[in-house]
Amino acid sequence: MEKRFRFRSAANFLNLSTPLGLLLAVAGGATPRRGPEGLILAFGYRPRFPIAGAFTVGNVVLTRRNALSERLILHESRHATQWAWCGGLPMLPLYLLAMLVSVAVCGHQASYNIFERLAGLDDGGYPREPLRWRRPG
């Protein structure tokens, strides 16, 4: 594993986001497996929240699915890096704030969410909604 991914894994473990992700995986009935780039892929997550096809907490990618595409894993890997840069749990309120801003400016939770944009909207399967004030009347 590359040095940067080892660093990210250590940072997300020490900032408690990966332990939280593992706790959510176990509580949600998911089966964790080693993934690429130091990720832990947790398949079979049962709760219906959040609505996304996959979501990341620390280095843990949780999904209701049985498999993930390489593009979606790449997208979620970028979120794992964001968890490390945000120092762990502060990512939650920052992400929620970014989601609210996106909903306010375009009506979609991801299109103008800075975290989703930096993780790659296309890789995450998100649309590029226009700003509310730029829509044809």
DSSP file (Angstrom, degrees, kcal/mol; ACC not computed):
  #  RESIDUE AA STRUCTURE BP1 BP2  ACC     N-H-->O    O-->H-N    N-H-->O    O-->H-N    TCO  KAPPA ALPHA  PHI   PSI    X-CA   Y-CA   Z-CA
    1    1 A M              0   0    0      0, 0.0     5,-0.1     0, 0.0     0, 0.0   0.000 360.0 360.0 360.0 139.4    0.0    0.0    0.0
    2    2 A E    >>  -     0   0    0      1,-0.1     4,-2.0     4,-0.0     3,-0.5  -0.239 360.0-114.6 -63.4 152.2    1.3    3.5   -0.9
    3    3 A K  H 3> S+     0   0    0      1,-0.2     4,-2.6     2,-0.2     5,-0.2   0.868 114.2  55.9 -55.5 -42.3    2.6    5.7    1.9
    4    4 A R  H 3> S+     0   0    0      1,-0.2     4,-2.2     2,-0.2    -1,-0.2   0.852 108.6  47.5 -63.8 -33.9   -0.3    8.2    1.5
    5    5 A F  H <> S+     0   0    0     -3,-0.5     4,-2.4     2,-0.2    -1,-0.2   0.845 110.6  51.3 -76.8 -33.3   -2.9    5.5    2.0
    6    6 A R  H  X S+     0   0    0     -4,-2.0     4,-2.4     2,-0.2    -2,-0.2   0.915 111.5  48.7 -64.0 -42.3   -1.1    4.2    5.1
    7    7 A F  H  X S+     0   0    0     -4,-2.6     4,-2.9     2,-0.2    -2,-0.2   0.932 111.7  48.8 -61.9 -46.1   -1.0    7.7    6.5
    8    8 A R  H  X S+     0   0    0     -4,-2.2     4,-2.7     1,-0.2     5,-0.2   0.915 110.9  50.5 -61.0 -43.7   -4.7    8.2    5.8
    9    9 A S  H  X S+     0   0    0     -4,-2.4     4,-1.6     1,-0.2    -1,-0.2   0.925 113.4  45.1 -60.1 -45.2   -5.6    4.9    7.4
   10   10 A A  H  X S+     0   0    0     -4,-2.4     4,-2.7     2,-0.2     5,-0.2   0.925 113.4  50.0 -65.1 -44.4   -3.6    5.8   10.5
   11   11 A A  H  X S+     0   0    0     -4,-2.9     4,-2.4     1,-0.2     6,-0.2   0.923 111.9  47.4 -60.7 -45.0   -5.1    9.3   10.7
   12   12 A N  H  <>S+     0   0    0     -4,-2.7     6,-2.5     1,-0.2     5,-0.7   0.770 112.9  49.3 -71.6 -24.7   -8.6    8.0   10.3
   13   13 A F  H ><5S+     0   0    0     -4,-1.6     3,-1.2    -5,-0.2    -2,-0.2   0.923 113.9  45.0 -74.7 -45.2   -8.1    5.4   13.0
   14   14 A L  H 3<5S+     0   0    0     -4,-2.7    -2,-0.2     1,-0.3    -3,-0.2   0.831 110.3  53.4 -68.6 -32.4   -6.5    7.9   15.4
   15   15 A N  T 3<5S-     0   0    0     -4,-2.4    74,-0.7    -5,-0.2    -1,-0.3   0.396 112.3-122.6 -84.9   6.2   -9.2   10.5   14.8
   16   16 A L  T <>5S+     0   0    0     -3,-1.2     4,-1.6    -5,-0.1    -3,-0.2   0.451  82.1 113.9  72.6   5.1  -11.8    7.8   15.6
   17   17 A S  H  ><S+     0   0    0     -5,-0.7     4,-2.4    -6,-0.2    -4,-0.2   0.906  76.6  48.6 -73.8 -39.0  -13.7    8.0   12.3
   18   18 A T  H  > S+     0   0    0     -6,-2.5     4,-2.6     2,-0.2     5,-0.2   0.935 110.6  50.3 -66.7 -44.6  -12.7    4.5   11.2
   19   19 A P  H  > S+     0   0    0      0, 0.0     4,-2.2     0, 0.0    -1,-0.2   0.906 111.5  50.1 -57.4 -38.3  -13.7    3.0   14.5
   20   20 A L  H  X S+     0   0    0     -4,-1.6     4,-2.6     2,-0.2    -2,-0.2   0.922 109.9  50.7 -63.6 -43.0  -17.1    4.8   14.2
   21   21 A G  H  X S+     0   0    0     -4,-2.4     4,-2.2     1,-0.2    -1,-0.2   0.893 110.6  48.7 -60.9 -40.8  -17.4    3.4   10.7
   22   22 A L  H  X S+     0   0    0     -4,-2.6     4,-2.5     2,-0.2    -1,-0.2   0.888 110.2  51.6 -66.6 -38.7  -16.7   -0.1   11.9
   23   23 A L  H  X S+     0   0    0     -4,-2.2     4,-2.8    -5,-0.2    -2,-0.2   0.920 110.9  48.0 -62.3 -44.4  -19.3    0.3   14.7
   24   24 A L  H  X S+     0   0    0     -4,-2.6     4,-2.2     2,-0.2     6,-0.2   0.889 110.6  52.6 -63.0 -38.9  -21.9    1.5   12.1
   25   25 A A  H  <>S+     0   0    0     -4,-2.2     5,-2.8     2,-0.2     4,-0.2   0.946 113.1  42.3 -62.3 -48.6  -21.1   -1.5    9.9
   26   26 A V  H ><5S+     0   0    0     -4,-2.5     3,-1.4     1,-0.2    -2,-0.2   0.932 116.0  48.5 -64.8 -45.6  -21.5   -4.0   12.7
   27   27 A A  H 3<5S+     0   0    0     -4,-2.8    -1,-0.2     1,-0.3    -2,-0.2   0.830 112.1  51.0 -63.4 -31.4  -24.7   -2.3   14.0
   28   28 A G  T 3<5S-     0   0    0     -4,-2.2    18,-3.0    -5,-0.2    -1,-0.3   0.357 116.2-112.8 -89.7   6.0  -26.1   -2.1   10.4
   29   29 A G  T < 5 +     0   0    0     -3,-1.4    -3,-0.2     1,-0.2     2,-0.1   0.694  64.3 151.3  75.4  18.8  -25.5   -5.8    9.8
   30   30 A A      < -     0   0    0     -5,-2.8    14,-0.2    -6,-0.2    -1,-0.2  -0.459  45.4-130.3 -84.0 157.2  -22.8   -5.2    7.1
   31   31 A T  E     -A   43   0A   0     12,-3.2    12,-1.9    -2,-0.1     2,-0.2  -0.918  24.1-145.8-107.1 108.0  -19.9   -7.6    6.4
   32   32 A P  E     +A   42   0A   0      0, 0.0     2,-0.3     0, 0.0    10,-0.2  -0.514  22.3 173.3 -77.6 140.9  -16.6   -5.8    6.4
   33   33 A R  E     -A   41   0A   0      8,-2.1     8,-2.7    -2,-0.2     2,-0.1  -0.973  39.5 -94.2-139.1 152.8  -13.8   -6.8    3.9
   34   34 A R  E     -A   40   0A   0     -2,-0.3     6,-0.2     6,-0.2     5,-0.0  -0.458  47.9-175.4 -65.5 138.0  -10.4   -5.4    3.1
   35   35 A G    >   -     0   0    0      4,-2.9     3,-0.7     1,-0.2    -1,-0.0  -0.583  31.4 -65.2-122.0-172.5  -10.6   -3.1    0.1
   36   36 A P  G >  S+     0   0    0      0, 0.0     3,-2.2     0, 0.0    -1,-0.2  -0.312 110.1  19.0 -73.1 159.2   -8.1   -1.2   -2.0
   37   37 A E  G 3  S-     0   0    0      1,-0.3   -28,-0.1    -2,-0.0     0, 0.0   0.761 134.3 -58.1  56.6  31.0   -6.0    1.7   -0.8
   38   38 A G  G <  S+     0   0    0     -3,-0.7    -1,-0.3     1,-0.3     2,-0.1   0.558  99.6 142.2  78.5   8.0   -6.5    0.8    2.9
   39   39 A L    <   -     0   0    0     -3,-2.2    -4,-2.9    21,-0.1     2,-0.5  -0.419  46.2-141.4 -78.4 157.2  -10.3    1.0    2.7
   40   40 A I  E     -Ab  34  60A   0     19,-2.8    21,-3.0    -6,-0.2     2,-0.6  -0.987  14.9-152.1-116.5 117.7  -12.7   -1.4    4.5
   41   41 A L  E     -Ab  33  61A   0     -8,-2.7    -8,-2.1    -2,-0.5     2,-0.7  -0.819   7.1-164.8 -95.3 120.5  -15.7   -2.2    2.3
   42   42 A A  E     -Ab  32  62A   0     19,-3.6    21,-2.2    -2,-0.6     3,-0.4  -0.873  10.9-169.9-111.0 100.8  -18.8   -3.1    4.3
   43   43 A F  E     +Ab  31  63A   0    -12,-1.9   -12,-3.2    -2,-0.7    21,-0.2  -0.596  60.8  34.4 -91.4 149.5  -21.4   -4.8    2.2
   44   44 A G        +     0   0    0     21,-1.3    20,-0.3    19,-0.6     2,-0.3   0.728  66.5 174.6  85.1  22.9  -25.0   -5.6    3.2
   45   45 A Y        -     0   0    0     18,-3.0    -1,-0.2    -3,-0.4   -16,-0.2  -0.485  13.2-163.3 -63.1 125.1  -25.6   -2.5    5.3
   46   46 A R        +     0   0    0    -18,-3.0    -1,-0.1    -2,-0.3   -17,-0.1   0.858  51.5  95.3 -89.6 -37.7  -29.3   -2.7    6.2
   47   47 A P        -     0   0    0      0, 0.0   -19,-0.0     0, 0.0    17,-0.0  -0.200  68.6-136.1 -58.1 148.7  -30.5    0.7    7.5
   48   48 A R        +     0   0    0     16,-0.0    16,-0.0     3,-0.0    -2,-0.0   0.456  64.9 119.1 -85.5  -1.5  -32.2    2.9    4.8
   49   49 A F        +     0   0    0      2,-0.1     2,-0.1     0, 0.0    -3,-0.0  -0.948  59.7  35.1-114.9 136.5  -30.3    6.0    6.0
   50   50 A P  S    S-     0   0    0      0, 0.0     5,-0.0     0, 0.0     0, 0.0   0.627  79.0-143.0 -75.9 170.2  -28.5    7.6    4.4
   51   51 A I        +     0   0    0     -2,-0.1    -2,-0.1     2,-0.0    -3,-0.0   0.739  64.5 109.1 -74.0 -24.4  -30.1    7.3    1.0
   52   52 A A  S    S-     0   0    0      1,-0.1     3,-0.1     2,-0.0     0, 0.0  -0.043  78.3-120.5 -55.7 154.3  -26.8    7.1   -1.0
   53   53 A G  S    S+     0   0    0      1,-0.2    11,-0.7    71,-0.2    12,-0.5   0.775  96.9   1.7 -66.2 -26.8  -25.7    3.9   -2.7
   54   54 A A  E     -C   63   0A   0      9,-0.2     2,-0.3    70,-0.1     9,-0.2  -0.975  67.5-172.1-154.4 151.7  -22.6    4.0   -0.6
   55   55 A F  E     -C   62   0A   0      7,-2.2     7,-3.3    -2,-0.3     2,-0.4  -0.988  15.4-134.4-147.4 156.1  -21.2    6.3    2.1
   56   56 A T  E     -C   61   0A   0     -2,-0.3     2,-0.4     5,-0.2     5,-0.2  -0.906  15.7-178.9-119.0 136.0  -17.9    6.6    3.9
   57   57 A V  E >  S-C   60   0A   0      3,-2.6     3,-1.9    -2,-0.4     2,-0.3  -0.952  74.8 -44.2-129.7 110.7  -17.0    7.0    7.5
   58   58 A G  T 3  S-     0   0    0     -2,-0.4    25,-0.2     1,-0.3    26,-0.1  -0.554 124.6 -25.0  65.5-126.0  -13.3    7.2    8.1
   59   59 A N  T 3  S+     0   0    0     -2,-0.3   -19,-2.8   -50,-0.1     2,-0.6   0.228 117.1 103.2-100.2  12.5  -11.8    4.4    5.9
   60   60 A V  E <   -bC  40  57A   0     -3,-1.9    -3,-2.6   -21,-0.2     2,-0.6  -0.863  54.3-161.4-103.0 122.1  -15.0    2.4    6.0
   61   61 A V  E     -bC  41  56A   0    -21,-3.0   -19,-3.6    -2,-0.6     2,-0.4  -0.906  12.6-163.0-101.7 116.1  -17.2    2.4    2.9
   62   62 A L  E     +bC  42  55A   0     -7,-3.3    -7,-2.2    -2,-0.6     2,-0.3  -0.823  16.8 160.5-103.9 138.2  -20.7    1.2    3.8
   63   63 A T  E     -bC  43  54A   0    -21,-2.2   -18,-3.0    -2,-0.4   -19,-0.6  -0.995  45.0-139.3-153.1 152.6  -23.2    0.0    1.2
   64   64 A R  S    S+     0   0    0    -11,-0.7   -10,-0.1    -2,-0.3   -21,-0.1   0.647  82.5  92.2 -81.5 -16.7  -26.4   -2.0    0.9
   65   65 A R  S    S-     0   0    0    -12,-0.5   -21,-1.3     1,-0.1   -20,-0.2  -0.094  77.4-132.1 -73.3 172.0  -25.0   -3.5   -2.3
   66   66 A N  S    S+     0   0    0      1,-0.2     2,-0.3   -23,-0.2   -23,-0.1   0.523  89.5  15.4 -99.2 -11.6  -23.0   -6.7   -2.8
   67   67 A A        -     0   0    0      2,-0.0     2,-0.4     0, 0.0    -1,-0.2  -0.980  65.4-145.3-156.4 158.8  -20.4   -5.0   -5.0
   68   68 A L        -     0   0    0     -2,-0.3     2,-0.0    -3,-0.1    -5,-0.0  -0.974  24.4-114.5-129.7 145.2  -19.2   -1.5   -5.9
   69   69 A S     >  -     0   0    0     -2,-0.4     4,-2.2     1,-0.1     5,-0.2  -0.334  29.2-114.0 -71.0 159.3  -17.8   -0.2   -9.2
   70   70 A E  H  > S+     0   0    0      1,-0.2     4,-2.3     2,-0.2     5,-0.1   0.883 117.3  54.1 -61.3 -38.5  -14.2    0.9   -9.4
   71   71 A R  H  > S+     0   0    0      2,-0.2     4,-2.3     1,-0.2    -1,-0.2   0.904 109.1  47.0 -64.0 -41.5  -15.4    4.5  -10.0
   72   72 A L  H  > S+     0   0    0      2,-0.2     4,-2.7     1,-0.2    -1,-0.2   0.883 110.9  51.7 -69.6 -36.7  -17.5    4.5   -6.9
   73   73 A I  H  X S+     0   0    0     -4,-2.2     4,-2.3     2,-0.2    -2,-0.2   0.908 109.7  50.4 -63.6 -40.4  -14.7    3.0   -4.8
   74   74 A L  H  X S+     0   0    0     -4,-2.3     4,-1.8     2,-0.2    -2,-0.2   0.923 110.8  49.4 -61.5 -44.5  -12.5    5.8   -6.2
   75   75 A H  H  X S+     0   0    0     -4,-2.3     4,-1.4     1,-0.2    -2,-0.2   0.935 113.5  45.3 -58.8 -48.8  -15.1    8.4   -5.2
   76   76 A E  H  X S+     0   0    0     -4,-2.7     4,-2.0     1,-0.2    -1,-0.2   0.824 107.0  59.4 -68.4 -31.0  -15.5    6.9   -1.7
   77   77 A S  H  X S+     0   0    0     -4,-2.3     4,-1.7     1,-0.2    -1,-0.2   0.893 103.1  52.6 -62.5 -39.4  -11.7    6.7   -1.3
   78   78 A R  H  X S+     0   0    0     -4,-1.8     4,-1.9     1,-0.2    -1,-0.2   0.882 106.4  53.2 -63.9 -37.3  -11.6   10.5   -1.9
   79   79 A H  H  X S+     0   0    0     -4,-1.4     4,-2.3     2,-0.2    -1,-0.2   0.897 104.0  56.2 -63.6 -38.6  -14.1   10.9    0.9
   80   80 A A  H  X S+     0   0    0     -4,-2.0     4,-1.7     1,-0.2    -1,-0.2   0.902 107.0  49.6 -59.1 -40.0  -11.9    8.8    3.2
   81   81 A T  H  X S+     0   0    0     -4,-1.7     4,-2.5     1,-0.2    -1,-0.2   0.884 107.5  54.4 -65.1 -38.3   -9.1   11.3    2.5
   82   82 A Q  H  X S+     0   0    0     -4,-1.9     4,-2.3     1,-0.2     6,-0.2   0.893 104.1  55.1 -62.1 -39.3  -11.5   14.2    3.3
   83   83 A W  H  <>S+     0   0    0     -4,-2.3     5,-2.7   -25,-0.2     4,-0.4   0.917 109.8  47.1 -58.4 -43.0  -12.3   12.5    6.7
   84   84 A A  H ><5S+     0   0    0     -4,-1.7     3,-1.2     1,-0.2    -2,-0.2   0.932 112.4  48.1 -65.5 -45.7   -8.5   12.6    7.4
   85   85 A W  H 3<5S+     0   0    0     -4,-2.5    -1,-0.2     1,-0.3    -2,-0.2   0.820 109.9  52.9 -65.4 -31.2   -8.1   16.2    6.4
   86   86 A C  T 3<5S-     0   0    0     -4,-2.3    -1,-0.3    -5,-0.2    -2,-0.2   0.501 117.1-113.0 -82.7  -3.0  -11.1   17.3    8.5
   87   87 A G  T < 5 -     0   0    0     -3,-1.2     2,-0.6    -4,-0.4    -3,-0.2   0.734  56.4 -81.7  79.0  21.8   -9.6   15.6   11.5
   88   88 A G  S > <S+     0   0    0     -5,-2.7     3,-2.4    -6,-0.2     4,-0.3  -0.762 114.6  31.4  95.0-118.8  -12.3   13.0   11.8
   89   89 A L  T >  S+     0   0    0    -74,-0.7     3,-1.5    -2,-0.6    -1,-0.2   0.706 103.9  72.6 -61.1 -25.1  -15.7   13.7   13.4
   90   90 A P  T 3> S+     0   0    0      0, 0.0     4,-1.8     0, 0.0    -1,-0.3   0.732  83.3  76.2 -59.0 -17.1  -15.8   17.4   12.4
   91   91 A M  H <> S+     0   0    0     -3,-2.4     4,-3.0     1,-0.2     5,-0.3   0.867  85.0  63.1 -58.6 -36.4  -16.4   16.0    8.9
   92   92 A L  H <> S+     0   0    0     -3,-1.5     4,-2.4    -4,-0.3    -1,-0.2   0.960 108.5  35.4 -59.5 -57.1  -20.0   15.3    9.9
   93   93 A P  H  > S+     0   0    0      0, 0.0     4,-2.4     0, 0.0    -1,-0.2   0.882 118.7  52.9 -66.8 -33.8  -21.2   18.9   10.6
   94   94 A L  H  X S+     0   0    0     -4,-1.8     4,-2.3     2,-0.2    -2,-0.2   0.920 110.9  46.5 -64.7 -42.1  -19.1   20.2    7.7
   95   95 A Y  H  X S+     0   0    0     -4,-3.0     4,-2.4     2,-0.2    -1,-0.2   0.926 112.2  50.4 -64.8 -44.7  -20.6   17.7    5.3
   96   96 A L  H  X S+     0   0    0     -4,-2.4     4,-2.3    -5,-0.3    -2,-0.2   0.903 110.8  49.5 -61.1 -40.8  -24.1   18.5    6.5
   97   97 A L  H  X S+     0   0    0     -4,-2.4     4,-2.3     2,-0.2    -1,-0.2   0.924 111.0  49.4 -62.7 -44.6  -23.5   22.2    6.1
   98   98 A A  H  X S+     0   0    0     -4,-2.3     4,-2.1     1,-0.2    -2,-0.2   0.869 110.5  51.5 -62.2 -36.8  -22.1   21.7    2.5
   99   99 A M  H  X S+     0   0    0     -4,-2.4     4,-2.4     2,-0.2    -1,-0.2   0.913 109.3  49.3 -66.8 -43.0  -25.2   19.6    1.7
  100  100 A L  H  X S+     0   0    0     -4,-2.3     4,-2.4     2,-0.2    -2,-0.2   0.901 110.1  51.2 -63.4 -40.9  -27.6   22.3    3.0
  101  101 A V  H  X S+     0   0    0     -4,-2.3     4,-2.3     2,-0.2     5,-0.2   0.925 110.1  50.0 -61.4 -44.3  -25.7   24.9    0.9
  102  102 A S  H  X>S+     0   0    0     -4,-2.1     4,-2.3     7,-0.2     5,-0.8   0.919 110.9  48.3 -61.4 -44.9  -26.1   22.7   -2.2
  103  103 A V  H  X5S+     0   0    0     -4,-2.4     4,-1.2     4,-0.2    -1,-0.2   0.904 112.1  50.9 -61.9 -40.5  -29.8   22.2   -1.6
  104  104 A A  H  <5S+     0   0    0     -4,-2.4    -2,-0.2     1,-0.2    -1,-0.2   0.886 116.6  38.3 -65.4 -38.9  -30.2   26.0   -1.2
  105  105 A V  H  <5S+     0   0    0     -4,-2.3    27,-3.1    -5,-0.1    28,-0.3   0.742 139.9   3.3 -89.7 -22.4  -28.4   26.9   -4.4
  106  106 A C  H  <5S-     0   0    0     -4,-2.3    -3,-0.2    25,-0.2    -2,-0.2   0.505  91.1-112.7-140.0  -9.1  -29.6   24.2   -6.7
  107  107 A G  S  <<S+     0   0    0     -4,-1.2     2,-0.4    -5,-0.8    -4,-0.2   0.504  85.2  98.8  88.0   2.5  -32.1   21.9   -5.0
  108  108 A H  S  > S-     0   0    0     -6,-0.7     4,-0.6     1,-0.1    -1,-0.2  -0.980  70.3-136.2-127.2 139.6  -29.9   18.8   -5.0
  109  109 A Q  T  4 S+     0   0    0     -2,-0.4    -7,-0.2     1,-0.2    -6,-0.2   0.663  98.8  28.6 -69.4 -17.2  -27.8   17.6   -2.0
  110  110 A A  T >4 S+     0   0    0     -8,-0.1     3,-1.6     2,-0.1    -1,-0.2   0.739  93.6  83.2-114.7 -29.7  -24.7   16.8   -4.0
  111  111 A S  T 34 S+     0   0    0      1,-0.3    -2,-0.1     5,-0.1    10,-0.1   0.815 113.0  18.8 -54.1 -38.4  -24.4   19.1   -7.1
  112  112 A Y  T 3< S+     0   0    0     -4,-0.6     2,-0.7   -13,-0.1    -1,-0.3   0.106  91.1 123.7-119.5  20.7  -22.8   22.0   -5.2
  113  113 A N    <>  -     0   0    0     -3,-1.6     4,-2.7     1,-0.2     3,-0.3  -0.750  57.4-145.6 -79.6 117.5  -21.6   20.1   -2.1
  114  114 A I  H  > S+     0   0    0     -2,-0.7     4,-2.3     1,-0.2     5,-0.2   0.835  96.9  53.3 -58.0 -35.1  -17.9   20.9   -2.0
  115  115 A F  H  > S+     0   0    0      2,-0.2     4,-1.4     1,-0.2    -1,-0.2   0.908 111.9  44.2 -67.5 -41.3  -17.1   17.4   -0.6
  116  116 A E  H  > S+     0   0    0     -3,-0.3     4,-0.8     2,-0.2    -2,-0.2   0.881 113.0  51.4 -70.5 -38.1  -19.0   15.7   -3.4
  117  117 A R  H >< S+     0   0    0     -4,-2.7     3,-0.6     1,-0.2     4,-0.4   0.921 111.3  47.1 -64.4 -43.2  -17.5   17.9   -6.1
  118  118 A L  H 3< S+     0   0    0     -4,-2.3    -1,-0.2     1,-0.2    -2,-0.2   0.787 111.6  51.5 -69.3 -26.3  -14.0   17.3   -4.8
  119  119 A A  H 3< S-     0   0    0     -4,-1.4    -1,-0.2    -5,-0.2    -2,-0.2   0.607 128.6 -94.6 -83.2 -12.4  -14.7   13.5   -4.6
  120  120 A G    <X  -     0   0    0     -4,-0.8     4,-1.9    -3,-0.6     6,-0.2   0.736  25.5-144.6  98.8  97.3  -15.9   13.6   -8.3
  121  121 A L  H  >>S+     0   0    0     -4,-0.4     5,-2.8     1,-0.2     4,-0.7   0.915 101.8  49.3 -56.5 -45.4  -19.6   14.0   -9.0
  122  122 A D  H >45S+     0   0    0      1,-0.2     3,-1.0     2,-0.2    -1,-0.2   0.914 109.8  50.5 -63.4 -43.0  -19.5   11.8  -12.0
  123  123 A D  H 345S+     0   0    0      1,-0.3    -1,-0.2     2,-0.1   -48,-0.2   0.837 112.2  48.8 -63.7 -31.6  -17.6    9.0  -10.1
  124  124 A G  H 3<5S-     0   0    0     -4,-1.9    -1,-0.3    -8,-0.2    -2,-0.2   0.533 115.4-116.7 -84.6  -6.6  -20.2    9.2   -7.4
  125  125 A G  T <<5 +     0   0    0     -3,-1.0    -3,-0.2    -4,-0.7    -2,-0.1   0.743  64.3 146.6  79.5  23.9  -23.1    9.0   -9.9
  126  126 A Y      < -     0   0    0     -5,-2.8    -1,-0.3    -6,-0.2    -2,-0.1  -0.680  45.5-121.0 -96.4 148.1  -24.4   12.5   -9.0
  127  127 A P        -     0   0    0      0, 0.0     2,-0.8     0, 0.0    -1,-0.1  -0.367  16.1-124.8 -78.9 163.5  -26.1   14.9  -11.5
  128  128 A R        -     0   0    0     -2,-0.1   -16,-0.0   -16,-0.0    -6,-0.0  -0.799  34.4-168.4-108.2  86.1  -24.8   18.4  -12.2
  129  129 A E        -     0   0    0     -2,-0.8     2,-0.1     1,-0.1     3,-0.1  -0.487  21.2-115.3 -75.3 143.5  -27.9   20.5  -11.5
  130  130 A P        -     0   0    0      0, 0.0     5,-0.1     0, 0.0    -1,-0.1  -0.397  37.7 -91.3 -74.7 157.0  -27.8   24.1  -12.6
  131  131 A L    >   -     0   0    0      1,-0.1     3,-1.5    -2,-0.1     4,-0.4  -0.353  36.5-116.9 -62.0 148.0  -27.9   26.9  -10.0
  132  132 A R  G >  S+     0   0    0    -27,-3.1     3,-1.0     1,-0.3    -1,-0.1   0.877 114.4  50.0 -56.8 -40.8  -31.5   28.1   -9.2
  133  133 A W  G 3  S+     0   0    0    -28,-0.3    -1,-0.3     1,-0.2   -27,-0.1   0.500 107.9  54.7 -81.3  -2.9  -30.9   31.6  -10.6
  134  134 A R  G <  S+     0   0    0     -3,-1.5    -1,-0.2     2,-0.1    -2,-0.2   0.337  82.1 109.9-108.0   4.6  -29.4   30.3  -13.8
  135  135 A R  S <  S-     0   0    0     -3,-1.0     2,-0.1    -4,-0.4    -3,-0.0  -0.544  81.2 -99.5 -79.5 145.5  -32.4   28.1  -14.8
  136  136 A P              0   0    0      0, 0.0    -1,-0.1     0, 0.0    -2,-0.1  -0.409 360.0 360.0 -63.6 138.9  -34.5   29.1  -17.7
  137  137 A G              0   0    0     -2,-0.1    -2,-0.0    -3,-0.1    -3,-0.0   0.447 360.0 360.0 -78.8 360.0  -37.7   30.8  -16.5
